Amino acid sequence: MQTTAEVSGSGLDLIFKYIDEQQNEFVQELKEWVAIPSDSSDPQAWDKIVRMLNVTADKIKTLGGNVELADLGSQKMSNGQSVHLPPVILAELKKDPKKPTLCIYGHVDVQPAKKEDGWTTDPYTLTEINGNLYGRGASDNKGPVLAWLHAVEAYQALKQEIPVNIKFIIEGMEEAGSNGLDTLTEQRNMTFFSDVDYIVISDNIWIGKKPALTYGTRGNCYFFVEVEGQKQDMHSGVFGGSIHEAMTDLIALLDSLVESSGHILIPAINEAVAPLTEEEKKRYQGIQFDLEVHKKDCGVTKFLFDTKEEILQHRWRYPSLSIHGIEGAFFETGTKTVIPRKVIGKFSIRQVPNMDPSEVEKQVTKYLQKLFAERNSPNQLKVTMPIGAKPWVANVSDPQFVAGRRAVQTVFGVDPDLICEGSTIPIARNFQDVTGKSIIMLPIGGADDGEHSQNEKMSRSNYIQGTKLFAAFFYELSQLPHK
C-alpha cells in the first residue's frame, strides 16, 4: 500500500519535474477548455457556461474533491424576462485541521470572440505559435484555473501530501459582473468560508516580463448620461438649426468631463484620494517597467506623463475618467443625415482609495445637472450609475505576501514586483469586506497576453512555470506560523 509523504523544499524539485514532463498533457487540457465558448455576455448561450462549469467540477472530482454547484437564482433581463443564472462551484479537497486552509478563486467564463473581429486564429481553437498559446480564455481565466488544478494533480501523482487544505470557488459570470456572487459570499461566510485562512485570486497579469504580486485594484463607477429631445428622429436638412439637438447637448457634457491632460474636471472628485506615502513612492522606483516597450505594446507614440513612476501611479492609484461610447448615435459606415431623438453617453471613473462610489455619484450628477441647466435646453437629462465598485488594497506585509515572494523566488529566481491593477476585480473587495480573510492576487499572465482583446494568449512558459509557482505557493503557505 502506497502512503502519502509530506512535501519538503527538495520535494518541490520532483513536483517541478513532473509538471515539466506533463506539460503537453496540460496544454491539451487547456485546448479542450478553450474549445467551450463559455461567453457570459449572451444569456442565450449560458448553457455553454453550465457545460464549462460541469467540466471543471468533474476535474475537481477526479482530484478527490467534494463539489457543490451552488444555485444563484435568476437574473431579470432588460426585457422583463428572468433567466436562471449559472451556478457557482464550491469545492473542497480532503481536510486536515492541523493545516492552514487556502481558498482559490477563479472563473471559467470568457469575453465574446469572433474570428472576424481580427483574430489571426480561431479564438476557440487553442493554437500554439512561437511558444504562445492563442485562444479565448487562455489567460483570462481558464489557463490560471487549470494551473491551480494541475498543481494539485502534481502533488497527488507523486503521492506527496498537499501542504495546505484547499477550497475552490469558481464562477461562470465574472465577465458579466458576477451577479449573485456577493450574496452567495454573505450566505456562506459562516459555513464555507469559516475555516478559510487565505484567499488567492489569479485573474490579472504582470506589468512587464518580471513576476509580480498584486496588492490593489481600482474600483469603477460607470455612468449613463441620457439626453432626450423631440419625440422621434428628424431630418437634419429640414429641422437642423431650428431645434435643440440631444446629441449636441450630450457632446457638450462629455467634453466637460476631462481635460486633454487627463485631469478630471468634476469638482472635488480628487479630494478623497489617499495621499502618496514615502513607502509607496519607493515601491514604484523598483518596478521593472520599460516606457518605450510599453509604448510599442500599446501602439502609441506618447503618454500623458514622462516618467515610469507617473505612468504607473496614474494607472493604479489615481482616478481616471474614460468615455466609452454613445448609444443611439449613427455609427455604421456611410452617411445618414438624422438628428437622433435620444442619445446615451457612457463613461466611467476608476476609483481609488479612499473614494466612495455613492459620493462620486452625487458629485457627477450635480456637476452634469449644473452644466445642462446652463445650456438652457428644453431637452431632458437623466444621469444614472449602474456600476459602483469600490477599490481593493491589501497589506503587503501580510504573511501571505511573504509566502508569495518566496514562491516566486523559488520558481523564477527573482524578487517579484509589488504592483497594483488598474482595472476592477470587485470580488477581491467583496471577499475582504465580507469574510475578513487575507487576500492576495498571484498572477501568472504576461503583460502582453491581450486579455479581452483579439489574439488573447498565454505563453507556454508562463502556463507551466505558473503551475510550478502555485505548487510552491502551497508549500510556502504551510511554512508560515499557523494558529
MOGIPE-V533752 format. One record per residue. N is the residue number from 1. RES is the residue in three letters. OMEGA is omega in radians with two decimals (none if undefined). NEAR is the number of other C-alpha atoms within 12 Angstrom. Layout:
# MOGIPE-V533752
N_RES_OMEGA_NEAR ; N_RES_OMEGA_NEAR
This chain:
# MOGIPE-V533752
1_MET_3.14_4 ; 2_GLN_3.10_9 ; 3_THR_-3.14_11 ; 4_THR_-3.13_15 ; 5_ALA_3.08_16 ; 6_GLU_3.12_20 ; 7_VAL_3.03_28 ; 8_SER_3.10_22 ; 9_GLY_3.12_23 ; 10_SER_3.10_15 ; 11_GLY_3.10_24 ; 12_LEU_3.13_34 ; 13_ASP_3.11_24 ; 14_LEU_3.11_24 ; 15_ILE_3.12_39 ; 16_PHE_3.13_33 ; 17_LYS_3.11_24 ; 18_TYR_-3.13_31 ; 19_ILE_3.09_38 ; 20_ASP_-3.09_25 ; 21_GLU_-3.09_15 ; 22_GLN_-2.98_24 ; 23_GLN_3.12_28 ; 24_ASN_3.08_19 ; 25_GLU_3.13_18 ; 26_PHE_3.10_35 ; 27_VAL_3.12_39 ; 28_GLN_3.12_22 ; 29_GLU_3.07_28 ; 30_LEU_3.11_44 ; 31_LYS_3.13_31 ; 32_GLU_3.12_26 ; 33_TRP_-3.14_39 ; 34_VAL_-3.10_43 ; 35_ALA_3.10_32 ; 36_ILE_-3.06_36 ; 37_PRO_-3.02_38 ; 38_SER_-3.13_43 ; 39_ASP_-3.08_38 ; 40_SER_-3.11_34 ; 41_SER_-3.07_24 ; 42_ASP_-3.13_23 ; 43_PRO_3.14_26 ; 44_GLN_-3.10_18 ; 45_ALA_-3.11_25 ; 46_TRP_3.06_28 ; 47_ASP_3.09_24 ; 48_LYS_3.10_28 ; 49_ILE_3.11_41 ; 50_VAL_3.08_34 ; 51_ARG_-3.14_24 ; 52_MET_3.12_38 ; 53_LEU_3.11_39 ; 54_ASN_3.08_28 ; 55_VAL_3.13_30 ; 56_THR_3.13_41 ; 57_ALA_3.11_35 ; 58_ASP_3.11_21 ; 59_LYS_3.14_27 ; 60_ILE_3.12_34 ; 61_LYS_3.11_24 ; 62_THR_3.09_19 ; 63_LEU_3.11_28 ; 64_GLY_-3.09_21 ; 65_GLY_2.96_26 ; 66_ASN_-2.99_22 ; 67_VAL_2.97_30 ; 68_GLU_3.00_25 ; 69_LEU_-3.02_27 ; 70_ALA_-3.11_28 ; 71_ASP_3.12_23 ; 72_LEU_-3.12_25 ; 73_GLY_-3.05_19 ; 74_SER_3.07_17 ; 75_GLN_3.11_22 ; 76_LYS_-3.09_15 ; 77_MET_-3.10_15 ; 78_SER_3.13_9 ; 79_ASN_3.10_8 ; 80_GLY_-3.13_9 ; 81_GLN_3.07_11 ; 82_SER_3.14_14 ; 83_VAL_-3.12_21 ; 84_HIS_-3.12_23 ; 85_LEU_3.00_34 ; 86_PRO_-3.12_41 ; 87_PRO_3.05_37 ; 88_VAL_3.09_40 ; 89_ILE_2.95_41 ; 90_LEU_-3.02_36 ; 91_ALA_-3.13_36 ; 92_GLU_3.02_31 ; 93_LEU_-3.11_30 ; 94_LYS_-2.99_24 ; 95_LYS_3.03_23 ; 96_ASP_-3.06_16 ; 97_PRO_3.13_16 ; 98_LYS_-3.08_14 ; 99_LYS_2.99_27 ; 100_PRO_-3.10_30 ; 101_THR_3.11_37 ; 102_LEU_3.05_41 ; 103_CYS_-3.08_36 ; 104_ILE_3.08_45 ; 105_TYR_3.01_41 ; 106_GLY_3.06_46 ; 107_HIS_-3.09_47 ; 108_VAL_2.96_51 ; 109_ASP_-3.07_50 ; 110_VAL_3.01_45 ; 111_GLN_3.07_37 ; 112_PRO_3.11_28 ; 113_ALA_3.06_34 ; 114_LYS_3.12_23 ; 115_LYS_-3.09_19 ; 116_GLU_3.08_13 ; 117_ASP_3.14_15 ; 118_GLY_3.09_14 ; 119_TRP_3.06_24 ; 120_THR_-3.13_24 ; 121_THR_3.05_24 ; 122_ASP_-3.05_26 ; 123_PRO_-3.11_38 ; 124_TYR_2.99_34 ; 125_THR_-3.11_32 ; 126_LEU_-3.06_36 ; 127_THR_-3.14_31 ; 128_GLU_3.11_27 ; 129_ILE_3.11_16 ; 130_ASN_3.08_12 ; 131_GLY_3.12_16 ; 132_ASN_-3.11_27 ; 133_LEU_-3.06_40 ; 134_TYR_3.09_39 ; 135_GLY_-3.14_48 ; 136_ARG_-3.12_47 ; 137_GLY_-3.13_51 ; 138_ALA_3.13_54 ; 139_SER_-3.03_50 ; 140_ASP_0.23_42 ; 141_ASN_-3.08_45 ; 142_LYS_3.12_51 ; 143_GLY_3.11_53 ; 144_PRO_3.12_49 ; 145_VAL_3.11_48 ; 146_LEU_3.12_46 ; 147_ALA_3.07_43 ; 148_TRP_-3.12_48 ; 149_LEU_3.12_42 ; 150_HIS_3.06_39 ; 151_ALA_3.07_43 ; 152_VAL_-3.13_46 ; 153_GLU_-3.11_34 ; 154_ALA_3.09_38 ; 155_TYR_-3.06_38 ; 156_GLN_-3.12_30 ; 157_ALA_-3.12_25 ; 158_LEU_3.13_26 ; 159_LYS_3.07_21 ; 160_GLN_-3.12_29 ; 161_GLU_3.09_32 ; 162_ILE_-2.96_41 ; 163_PRO_-3.12_39 ; 164_VAL_2.94_39 ; 165_ASN_-3.06_32 ; 166_ILE_2.99_46 ; 167_LYS_3.09_39 ; 168_PHE_2.91_41 ; 169_ILE_-3.01_41 ; 170_ILE_-3.07_48 ; 171_GLU_3.13_48 ; 172_GLY_-3.09_50 ; 173_MET_-3.09_41 ; 174_GLU_-3.07_37 ; 175_GLU_3.13_31 ; 176_ALA_3.04_30 ; 177_GLY_3.10_28 ; 178_SER_-3.11_34 ; 179_ASN_3.11_32 ; 180_GLY_-3.07_29 ; 181_LEU_3.09_37 ; 182_ASP_-3.13_28 ; 183_THR_3.12_20 ; 184_LEU_3.12_31 ; 185_THR_3.12_33 ; 186_GLU_-3.12_22 ; 187_GLN_-3.05_19 ; 188_ARG_-3.08_21 ; 189_ASN_-3.09_23 ; 190_MET_3.13_15 ; 191_THR_-3.07_14 ; 192_PHE_-3.06_28 ; 193_PHE_-2.97_33 ; 194_SER_-3.10_22 ; 195_ASP_3.13_28 ; 196_VAL_3.08_33 ; 197_ASP_-3.06_35 ; 198_TYR_3.02_41 ; 199_ILE_3.13_39 ; 200_VAL_3.14_45 ; 201_ILE_3.09_42 ; 202_SER_-3.05_42 ; 203_ASP_3.11_44 ; 204_ASN_-3.00_45 ; 205_ILE_3.04_39 ; 206_TRP_3.11_37 ; 207_ILE_3.14_38 ; 208_GLY_-3.13_28 ; 209_LYS_-3.02_26 ; 210_LYS_3.07_29 ; 211_PRO_-3.05_40 ; 212_ALA_2.92_42 ; 213_LEU_-3.07_45 ; 214_THR_-3.07_41 ; 215_TYR_3.14_41 ; 216_GLY_3.03_38 ; 217_THR_3.02_41 ; 218_ARG_3.01_42 ; 219_GLY_-3.09_42 ; 220_ASN_2.95_38 ; 221_CYS_-3.09_38 ; 222_TYR_-3.06_33 ; 223_PHE_2.92_35 ; 224_PHE_3.06_32 ; 225_VAL_-3.05_42 ; 226_GLU_3.04_35 ; 227_VAL_-3.11_39 ; 228_GLU_-3.10_31 ; 229_GLY_-3.09_28 ; 230_GLN_-2.99_24 ; 231_LYS_3.13_14 ; 232_GLN_3.06_17 ; 233_ASP_-3.08_25 ; 234_MET_3.13_24 ; 235_HIS_-3.08_19 ; 236_SER_3.11_18 ; 237_GLY_-3.11_13 ; 238_VAL_-3.00_13 ; 239_PHE_-3.14_18 ; 240_GLY_-3.12_19 ; 241_GLY_-3.10_13 ; 242_SER_3.13_13 ; 243_ILE_3.03_23 ; 244_HIS_-3.06_27 ; 245_GLU_-3.13_34 ; 246_ALA_-3.12_41 ; 247_MET_3.13_36 ; 248_THR_3.08_29 ; 249_ASP_-3.08_37 ; 250_LEU_-3.14_44 ; 251_ILE_3.12_26 ; 252_ALA_3.13_22 ; 253_LEU_-3.13_36 ; 254_LEU_-3.13_36 ; 255_ASP_-3.11_22 ; 256_SER_-3.06_26 ; 257_LEU_-3.01_35 ; 258_VAL_3.11_24 ; 259_GLU_3.12_17 ; 260_SER_3.10_15 ; 261_SER_-3.07_15 ; 262_GLY_-3.13_23 ; 263_HIS_3.14_22 ; 264_ILE_-3.03_29 ; 265_LEU_-3.13_26 ; 266_ILE_-3.08_32 ; 267_PRO_3.03_22 ; 268_ALA_-3.05_18 ; 269_ILE_-3.09_34 ; 270_ASN_-3.01_28 ; 271_GLU_-3.08_20 ; 272_ALA_-3.07_20 ; 273_VAL_-3.13_24 ; 274_ALA_-3.14_19 ; 275_PRO_3.12_18 ; 276_LEU_-3.13_21 ; 277_THR_3.12_12 ; 278_GLU_3.12_10 ; 279_GLU_3.13_12 ; 280_GLU_-3.14_24 ; 281_LYS_3.13_20 ; 282_LYS_-3.12_14 ; 283_ARG_-3.12_23 ; 284_TYR_-3.08_29 ; 285_GLN_-3.06_21 ; 286_GLY_-3.08_21 ; 287_ILE_3.08_30 ; 288_GLN_-3.08_27 ; 289_PHE_-3.08_27 ; 290_ASP_-3.09_22 ; 291_LEU_-3.09_27 ; 292_GLU_3.08_18 ; 293_VAL_-3.12_20 ; 294_HIS_3.07_23 ; 295_LYS_-3.14_20 ; 296_LYS_3.13_14 ; 297_ASP_-3.12_17 ; 298_CYS_-3.09_15 ; 299_GLY_3.13_12 ; 300_VAL_3.14_13 ; 301_THR_-3.06_15 ; 302_LYS_3.02_17 ; 303_PHE_3.09_23 ; 304_LEU_-3.11_22 ; 305_PHE_-2.96_20 ; 306_ASP_-3.07_17 ; 307_THR_3.10_18 ; 308_LYS_-3.07_27 ; 309_GLU_-3.13_26 ; 310_GLU_-3.14_21 ; 311_ILE_-3.10_28 ; 312_LEU_3.12_35 ; 313_GLN_-3.13_34 ; 314_HIS_3.01_32 ; 315_ARG_-2.95_32 ; 316_TRP_-2.92_36 ; 317_ARG_2.98_39 ; 318_TYR_3.13_36 ; 319_PRO_3.06_42 ; 320_SER_3.12_37 ; 321_LEU_3.14_35 ; 322_SER_3.08_25 ; 323_ILE_-2.96_28 ; 324_HIS_-3.10_17 ; 325_GLY_3.13_22 ; 326_ILE_3.07_25 ; 327_GLU_3.13_23 ; 328_GLY_3.13_25 ; 329_ALA_3.07_26 ; 330_PHE_-3.05_20 ; 331_PHE_-3.06_14 ; 332_GLU_3.10_8 ; 333_THR_3.14_6 ; 334_GLY_-3.09_7 ; 335_THR_3.09_8 ; 336_LYS_-3.05_16 ; 337_THR_-3.08_17 ; 338_VAL_2.97_23 ; 339_ILE_-3.07_31 ; 340_PRO_-3.13_34 ; 341_ARG_-3.09_31 ; 342_LYS_3.09_33 ; 343_VAL_-3.13_33 ; 344_ILE_3.06_34 ; 345_GLY_-3.09_37 ; 346_LYS_3.10_32 ; 347_PHE_3.13_33 ; 348_SER_3.05_37 ; 349_ILE_3.10_45 ; 350_ARG_-3.06_43 ; 351_GLN_3.08_46 ; 352_VAL_3.05_41 ; 353_PRO_0.15_30 ; 354_ASN_-3.10_26 ; 355_MET_-3.14_33 ; 356_ASP_-3.11_30 ; 357_PRO_-3.14_32 ; 358_SER_3.11_22 ; 359_GLU_3.09_23 ; 360_VAL_3.11_38 ; 361_GLU_3.12_32 ; 362_LYS_-3.11_23 ; 363_GLN_-3.13_29 ; 364_VAL_-3.12_37 ; 365_THR_3.14_28 ; 366_LYS_-3.11_22 ; 367_TYR_-3.12_26 ; 368_LEU_3.10_35 ; 369_GLN_3.11_28 ; 370_LYS_3.13_19 ; 371_LEU_-3.12_25 ; 372_PHE_3.12_30 ; 373_ALA_-3.14_17 ; 374_GLU_3.11_14 ; 375_ARG_3.12_21 ; 376_ASN_-3.13_14 ; 377_SER_3.08_25 ; 378_PRO_3.14_18 ; 379_ASN_-3.08_26 ; 380_GLN_3.13_28 ; 381_LEU_3.07_32 ; 382_LYS_-3.14_25 ; 383_VAL_3.11_29 ; 384_THR_3.13_28 ; 385_MET_-3.10_28 ; 386_PRO_3.14_19 ; 387_ILE_3.08_28 ; 388_GLY_-3.06_28 ; 389_ALA_-3.13_36 ; 390_LYS_3.06_36 ; 391_PRO_3.07_41 ; 392_TRP_3.05_39 ; 393_VAL_-3.13_38 ; 394_ALA_3.06_32 ; 395_ASN_-3.07_23 ; 396_VAL_3.07_27 ; 397_SER_3.12_17 ; 398_ASP_-3.12_21 ; 399_PRO_-3.13_26 ; 400_GLN_3.09_39 ; 401_PHE_3.04_35 ; 402_VAL_3.12_26 ; 403_ALA_3.12_34 ; 404_GLY_3.11_46 ; 405_ARG_-3.10_35 ; 406_ARG_3.13_33 ; 407_ALA_3.10_37 ; 408_VAL_3.13_36 ; 409_GLN_-3.13_24 ; 410_THR_-3.03_29 ; 411_VAL_-3.01_33 ; 412_PHE_3.10_26 ; 413_GLY_3.13_15 ; 414_VAL_2.98_18 ; 415_ASP_-3.12_24 ; 416_PRO_2.93_36 ; 417_ASP_2.98_32 ; 418_LEU_-2.99_41 ; 419_ILE_2.96_43 ; 420_CYS_3.14_42 ; 421_GLU_-3.10_40 ; 422_GLY_-3.14_34 ; 423_SER_-3.03_33 ; 424_THR_3.04_36 ; 425_ILE_-2.96_38 ; 426_PRO_-3.05_35 ; 427_ILE_3.12_44 ; 428_ALA_3.12_45 ; 429_ARG_3.12_34 ; 430_ASN_3.10_30 ; 431_PHE_-3.08_36 ; 432_GLN_-3.09_31 ; 433_ASP_-3.03_22 ; 434_VAL_-3.03_24 ; 435_THR_-3.09_30 ; 436_GLY_-3.09_23 ; 437_LYS_3.06_29 ; 438_SER_-3.10_33 ; 439_ILE_2.99_42 ; 440_ILE_2.96_47 ; 441_MET_-3.07_45 ; 442_LEU_-3.05_45 ; 443_PRO_2.99_48 ; 444_ILE_3.12_51 ; 445_GLY_3.11_46 ; 446_GLY_-3.11_35 ; 447_ALA_-3.09_31 ; 448_ASP_-3.07_31 ; 449_ASP_3.08_37 ; 450_GLY_3.07_30 ; 451_GLU_3.12_33 ; 452_HIS_-3.04_28 ; 453_SER_3.00_27 ; 454_GLN_3.07_27 ; 455_ASN_2.99_35 ; 456_GLU_-3.12_44 ; 457_LYS_2.87_48 ; 458_MET_3.13_47 ; 459_SER_3.06_33 ; 460_ARG_-3.13_35 ; 461_SER_-3.13_31 ; 462_ASN_-3.14_37 ; 463_TYR_-3.10_43 ; 464_ILE_3.10_42 ; 465_GLN_3.08_39 ; 466_GLY_3.08_45 ; 467_THR_3.07_47 ; 468_LYS_3.13_42 ; 469_LEU_-3.13_46 ; 470_PHE_3.09_52 ; 471_ALA_3.11_49 ; 472_ALA_3.14_43 ; 473_PHE_3.06_42 ; 474_PHE_-3.09_43 ; 475_TYR_-3.09_40 ; 476_GLU_3.06_35 ; 477_LEU_-3.10_36 ; 478_SER_-3.13_36 ; 479_GLN_3.11_24 ; 480_LEU_3.06_25 ; 481_PRO_-3.10_15 ; 482_HIS_-3.12_17 ; 483_LYS_none_11
